[in-house]
């Protein structure tokens, strides 16, 4: 990925100046494979301004080739790019380079198709379909009509209306997760646009007035306003028209996005824990100034962006701890309810790490991916649910995810995916360990160690 970055991506997803290189078969990628669900539903198309369709700024990543099906083949052929893994550990070695070559998405051990290292739960009629006959006619469900949304409908059909109402409205003493959690990133902000320009060598946005701002007070650009309205339309037509709880970050760009989603029955609660990552001394300065004033820190950032933190700022690892406070609130106050949260790109990465149990290695793989479908763009939507989107089966934890970029559909994942918490064998742990070089060793045969080892025999 070049230094030029799309204005629609967060700094976490975009500022990858050094390439990453690793084997594609590390356990971290294998264990986080997701199954593609065969869900029959009609996708409500988001209106897109013609200017947005023509907006092919040099800073935006190129869209991947469209997935295709070969009708004569017994199953679908998947032709798409996917996130790369590392040739050596990106966490300790400092050798981060992404292989320029791409590979096809494959099937897991059970024969389920995968995308971006995750197993899919595919929509019928999608270009990527699990187990469909090549010429099977597409049967689409009706467009959603009830305000509570499709997941509510499916669950009501499975357990009954009375039981569902009791589950949602009754007192909860079980500390359960919400039934649905919808995360929406804010639209393009002044800061996104200013950073994007500065990476192209244009510092015109960094006027004296703008540099006095703290990043918490960024407003949306006109493009960001359009993105927010398109995202709201997608949410209303595909997720639900109302929710049981509405949260937004207290940062201005998130509140502005929330107000533009068009959720008529919304009563928003602002939550300081949902604020964007603290950039410390690097807050609201140009890309050029970051590299001039903080050259050593920027090199450390390339070595390991998960544990690295800006001077007097926060690391991604620290943000993961912060979102745990939000999880406690959700389980205490929103058990078995439907929740929407408007926040920020790096906060959404922290949600992904904790909800999907992504390892630091897997985080680096996804963050450095050249496939824009793996990134979190402005107004990207992460839709988690405990309810199987087809069968209505209810799980005690989030197990299904749909990732969408409403204003740029080709940046969306093809459908619902199912994920499990990865579990590793001794051998699989060691496989990842061996990717990390060892520079210091101790060859002393200490008497205590020899005695202990002999005694164990």
C-alpha positions in Angstrom: 0.0 0.0 0.0 1.4 3.4 -0.9 1.7 6.3 1.4 -1.3 7.9 -0.3 -4.4 6.9 1.7 -8.1 7.0 1.1 -9.9 9.7 3.0 -12.4 7.0 3.9 -10.1 4.8 5.9 -8.9 5.3 9.4 -5.2 5.8 10.3 -5.1 2.3 11.7 -6.2 0.7 8.5 -4.3 2.9 6.1 -0.9 4.0 7.4 1.0 0.9 6.4 4.1 2.2 4.7 6.2 -0.9 5.2 5.1 -4.1 3.6 4.4 -7.3 5.6 5.5 -10.8 4.6 4.6 -14.1 6.2 3.4 -17.6 5.4 -0.3 -17.8 4.6 -0.8 -20.9 6.7 -0.2 -19.7 10.2 -2.6 -21.1 12.8 -3.9 -17.5 13.5 -5.3 -17.4 10.0 -6.5 -21.0 9.9 -8.2 -20.8 13.3 -10.1 -17.6 12.5 -11.7 -19.0 9.3 -15.4 -18.1 9.0 -18.2 -20.1 7.4 -20.3 -18.5 4.7 -24.0 -18.6 5.5 -26.6 -19.4 2.8 -29.1 -16.7 3.7 -31.8 -15.8 1.3 -32.6 -12.1 1.5 -33.0 -9.0 -0.6 -30.3 -6.4 -0.3 -31.6 -2.9 -0.1 -29.3 -0.9 -2.4 -28.0 2.4 -1.0 -28.5 5.4 -3.2 -25.2 6.7 -4.3 -24.6 10.2 -5.7 -23.2 10.1 -9.2 -20.3 12.2 -8.0 -19.5 9.5 -5.5 -19.4 6.9 -8.3 -17.0 9.1 -10.2 -14.8 9.8 -7.1 -11.7 7.8 -7.9 -9.2 9.8 -5.9 -5.6 8.5 -6.2 -5.6 8.0 -2.4 -8.4 5.4 -2.4 -7.4 1.7 -2.6 -8.4 0.0 -5.8 -11.4 -2.3 -5.4 -10.6 -6.0 -5.7 -11.7 -8.1 -8.6 -15.4 -9.1 -8.3 -15.9 -12.7 -7.1 -17.0 -15.0 -10.0 -18.7 -18.3 -10.4 -17.8 -20.8 -13.1 -21.2 -22.4 -14.1 -19.8 -25.6 -15.4 -17.8 -26.3 -12.3 -19.4 -28.4 -9.5 -19.0 -25.6 -7.1 -18.3 -21.8 -7.1 -14.9 -20.5 -8.1 -13.6 -17.8 -5.8 -11.4 -15.2 -7.4 -10.5 -12.5 -4.9 -7.7 -11.0 -3.0 -7.3 -11.7 0.7 -5.2 -10.5 3.7 -1.6 -11.6 3.8 0.2 -13.2 6.6 3.8 -12.7 7.7 7.1 -14.3 6.7 8.4 -13.5 10.1 6.6 -12.3 13.2 5.5 -8.6 12.8 5.3 -8.3 16.5 8.9 -8.9 17.5 11.1 -9.0 14.4 10.3 -5.6 13.0 10.2 -7.2 9.5 6.8 -6.1 8.2 6.3 -6.6 4.5 3.2 -7.7 2.6 3.7 -10.0 -0.3 2.7 -8.5 -3.5 1.2 -11.7 -4.8 -2.4 -12.7 -4.0 -4.0 -16.1 -3.5 -7.5 -17.5 -4.0 -9.8 -17.9 -1.0 -10.1 -21.5 -0.1 -12.2 -24.0 1.9 -11.7 -25.0 5.4 -11.4 -28.6 6.6 -15.1 -29.1 6.6 -15.5 -27.8 3.0 -16.9 -24.4 3.9 -15.8 -21.5 1.6 -13.7 -18.8 3.3 -13.0 -15.1 2.6 -10.2 -13.1 4.1 -9.3 -16.0 6.4 -12.9 -16.3 7.7 -15.6 -18.8 7.0 -18.7 -17.4 5.3 -22.4 -17.8 5.7 -23.4 -16.8 2.2 -26.5 -15.0 1.0 -28.3 -16.9 -1.8 -27.9 -15.0 -5.0 -24.5 -13.7 -4.0 -21.6 -14.3 -6.3 -20.1 -16.4 -3.6 -22.5 -19.2 -2.6 -22.0 -22.2 -0.4 -23.4 -25.4 -1.8 -25.6 -23.9 -4.5 -26.2 -25.5 -7.9 -24.7 -23.4 -10.6 -28.1 -22.5 -12.2 -30.2 -22.5 -9.0 -32.8 -19.7 -9.3 -32.5 -16.9 -6.8 -35.3 -16.7 -4.4 -35.3 -13.4 -2.5 -37.1 -12.6 0.7 -39.3 -9.6 1.0 -37.8 -6.3 1.9 -38.0 -5.7 5.6 -41.2 -4.1 6.7 -41.2 -4.1 10.5 -39.2 -1.7 12.6 -37.6 -4.3 14.7 -35.7 -5.8 11.8 -35.0 -9.1 10.1 -33.2 -10.8 13.0 -36.1 -10.0 15.3 -38.4 -11.6 12.7 -36.3 -14.7 12.5 -36.0 -15.2 16.2 -39.7 -14.5 16.8 -40.6 -17.2 14.3 -38.3 -19.6 16.1 -39.3 -19.1 19.8 -42.6 -17.3 19.5 -43.8 -13.7 20.0 -44.5 -13.9 23.7 -41.2 -15.6 24.6 -39.3 -13.0 22.6 -41.1 -10.1 24.2 -40.4 -11.5 27.6 -36.8 -12.0 26.8 -36.3 -8.4 25.5 -38.6 -6.5 27.9 -38.3 -8.6 31.1 -35.8 -8.1 33.8 -32.4 -9.8 33.1 -30.4 -11.3 35.9 -28.2 -13.4 33.6 -25.7 -10.7 32.4 -26.3 -11.8 28.8 -25.1 -10.1 25.6 -27.4 -8.0 23.4 -29.1 -9.9 20.7 -27.7 -7.5 18.1 -24.9 -5.0 18.1 -24.5 -2.6 15.2 -21.3 -0.5 15.0 -21.1 2.4 12.6 -18.0 4.4 12.0 -18.4 8.2 11.5 -18.4 9.8 8.1 -15.4 11.5 6.6 -14.2 14.2 8.9 -12.1 17.4 8.6 -9.2 15.4 10.1 -9.6 12.5 7.6 -9.5 14.9 4.7 -6.6 16.9 6.1 -4.5 13.8 6.7 -5.2 12.5 3.3 -4.1 15.7 1.7 -0.9 15.9 3.8 0.1 12.4 2.7 0.0 13.7 -0.9 2.3 16.6 0.1 -0.6 19.1 0.4 -0.6 20.9 3.7 -3.2 23.5 2.8 -5.7 22.2 5.3 -3.4 22.8 8.2 -4.2 26.5 8.6 -3.6 28.3 11.9 -7.3 28.0 12.8 -7.5 24.3 12.0 -4.3 23.5 14.0 -5.8 25.0 17.1 -8.6 22.3 17.1 -8.4 19.2 19.1 -9.4 16.1 17.1 -12.5 15.7 19.3 -14.0 18.7 17.6 -13.6 17.6 14.0 -16.8 18.2 11.9 -17.9 16.1 8.9 -17.0 17.2 5.4 -19.8 17.4 2.8 -18.7 13.9 1.6 -18.9 12.7 5.2 -22.5 14.0 5.4 -23.5 12.1 2.3 -21.8 9.0 3.6 -23.7 9.2 6.9 -27.1 9.6 5.1 -26.3 6.6 2.9 -25.3 4.5 5.9 -28.5 5.5 7.7 -30.6 4.4 4.7 -28.8 1.1 4.7 -29.4 0.5 8.4 -33.1 1.4 8.2 -33.7 -0.9 5.2 -31.5 -3.8 6.1 -31.0 -3.9 9.9 -33.9 -2.2 11.7 -35.7 1.2 11.9 -35.5 1.3 15.7 -33.3 -0.1 18.4 -33.6 -0.6 22.2 -30.4 1.4 22.9 -28.5 4.1 21.0 -24.9 5.0 21.9 -22.6 7.5 20.3 -19.1 8.7 21.1 -18.9 12.2 22.5 -16.6 13.4 19.7 -18.3 15.8 17.4 -17.9 13.8 14.2 -19.6 10.8 15.7 -22.5 12.8 17.1 -23.0 14.5 13.8 -23.0 11.1 12.0 -25.5 9.8 14.6 -27.9 12.6 13.9 -27.8 12.1 10.2 -28.6 8.4 10.2 -32.3 9.2 10.1 -33.4 6.9 13.0 -36.5 8.7 13.9 -37.1 7.1 17.3 -33.5 7.4 18.5 -32.7 8.7 21.9 -28.9 8.9 21.9 -26.7 8.3 24.9 -23.3 9.9 24.6 -20.5 7.7 26.0 -17.0 9.0 26.7 -15.6 5.4 26.7 -16.3 5.3 23.0 -14.0 8.2 22.1 -11.3 7.7 19.5 -7.8 6.6 20.3 -5.8 9.3 22.1 -3.0 10.3 19.8 -1.2 12.3 22.5 1.4 14.7 21.1 0.5 13.5 17.6 -3.0 14.8 17.7 -4.1 17.0 14.8 -0.7 17.3 13.1 0.1 16.6 9.5 1.7 13.4 8.2 4.8 15.4 7.3 5.1 16.9 10.8 4.6 13.4 12.4 7.6 12.0 10.4 9.8 15.0 11.0 9.2 15.5 14.7 8.6 11.9 15.7 10.8 9.9 13.4 11.9 7.3 16.0 8.4 6.8 17.2 7.1 6.3 13.7 9.7 3.6 13.1 8.5 1.8 16.2 5.0 2.1 14.9 5.9 0.3 11.8 7.5 -2.5 13.9 4.4 -3.1 15.9 1.2 -1.0 15.6 -0.7 -3.1 18.1 1.3 -2.4 21.3 2.9 0.8 20.1 1.4 4.1 21.4 2.0 7.7 20.3 3.9 9.8 22.8 1.4 10.4 25.7 -1.3 8.6 23.7 -2.9 5.1 23.7 -2.0 1.8 22.0 -4.6 -0.5 20.3 -4.0 -2.9 23.2 -5.0 -0.2 25.7 -8.1 0.6 23.6 -9.0 -3.1 23.8 -9.0 -2.8 27.6 -11.2 0.4 27.3 -13.9 -1.3 25.3 -14.2 -3.9 28.0 -16.0 -1.2 30.1 -18.5 -0.9 27.2 -19.0 -4.7 27.2 -19.8 -4.5 30.9 -22.4 -1.8 30.3 -23.9 -3.7 27.4 -24.3 -7.0 29.4 -25.6 -5.2 32.5 -28.1 -2.8 30.8 -28.7 -4.2 27.3 -29.0 -8.0 27.8 -31.1 -9.5 25.0 -31.7 -6.1 23.4 -30.8 -4.5 20.0 -28.1 -1.9 20.3 -26.5 0.6 17.8 -23.2 2.4 18.5 -21.6 5.2 16.4 -17.9 5.5 17.1 -14.5 5.5 15.4 -12.3 3.3 13.3 -9.8 2.2 15.8 -12.4 1.7 18.5 -14.1 -0.7 16.0 -10.9 -2.5 15.5 -10.7 -3.0 19.3 -14.3 -4.4 19.2 -13.2 -6.8 16.5 -10.2 -7.9 18.5 -12.2 -8.6 21.6 -15.5 -9.9 20.2 -13.8 -12.2 17.6 -10.8 -13.0 19.8 -8.3 -11.9 17.1 -4.7 -12.5 18.1 -2.2 -9.7 17.7 -0.8 -11.5 14.7 -4.2 -11.8 13.1 -4.8 -8.1 13.8 -1.6 -7.2 11.9 -2.7 -9.4 9.0 -6.1 -7.7 8.6 -4.8 -4.2 9.3 -2.1 -4.5 6.6 -4.4 -6.2 4.0 -4.4 -4.7 0.6 -8.0 -5.9 0.1 -10.3 -2.9 1.0 -13.0 -5.3 2.2 -10.8 -6.1 5.2 -10.5 -2.4 6.3 -12.8 -0.2 8.3 -13.8 2.8 6.1 -15.8 5.9 7.0 -19.4 4.8 7.8 -18.4 1.1 7.6 -20.9 -1.1 9.5 -20.1 -4.1 11.7 -23.3 -6.0 12.4 -22.9 -8.6 15.1 -25.7 -11.0 16.3 -26.2 -14.0 18.5 -29.0 -15.2 16.3 -28.3 -17.4 13.3 -29.5 -15.2 10.4 -31.2 -18.1 8.7 -32.3 -20.6 11.3 -33.0 -18.3 14.2 -30.9 -20.5 16.6 -29.8 -18.4 19.6 -26.3 -18.5 21.0 -25.0 -17.2 24.3 -22.4 -14.9 22.6 -21.9 -13.1 19.3 -21.2 -15.6 16.6 -22.3 -14.0 13.4 -21.0 -10.9 11.6 -21.9 -8.9 8.6 -19.4 -6.2 7.4 -20.7 -3.5 5.0 -19.5 -0.2 3.5 -22.8 1.2 2.3 -21.4 4.1 0.1 -19.0 1.8 -1.6 -20.6 -1.7 -1.8 -17.6 -3.3 -3.5 -15.8 -2.7 -0.2 -18.3 -4.9 1.7 -17.9 -8.5 2.5 -20.2 -10.7 0.4 -22.5 -11.8 3.2 -23.0 -13.1 6.8 -20.0 -14.9 8.3 -19.9 -17.3 11.3 -16.8 -17.2 13.6 -15.6 -19.2 16.5 -13.0 -18.4 19.2 -9.7 -19.9 18.0 -8.2 -22.8 20.1 -4.6 -23.9 19.5 -2.7 -27.1 20.1 0.8 -27.2 21.4 2.1 -27.7 17.9 0.1 -24.8 16.5 1.4 -22.4 19.2 4.9 -23.5 18.4 4.4 -23.0 14.7 3.7 -19.3 15.3 6.6 -19.1 17.8 9.1 -20.3 15.3 8.4 -17.4 13.0 10.1 -15.1 15.5 13.9 -15.1 15.5 15.8 -15.6 18.7 18.9 -13.4 19.2 19.9 -14.2 22.8 20.4 -17.7 24.2 21.8 -19.4 27.3 23.8 -22.7 26.7 24.9 -23.2 30.4 24.1 -26.6 31.8 23.1 -25.4 35.2 23.3 -28.2 37.8 19.8 -27.4 39.1 18.3 -27.8 35.6 20.2 -31.0 34.9 19.1 -32.5 38.2 15.5 -31.4 37.7 15.4 -32.8 34.2 16.9 -36.1 35.2 14.5 -36.3 38.1 11.5 -35.8 35.8 12.5 -38.9 33.8 
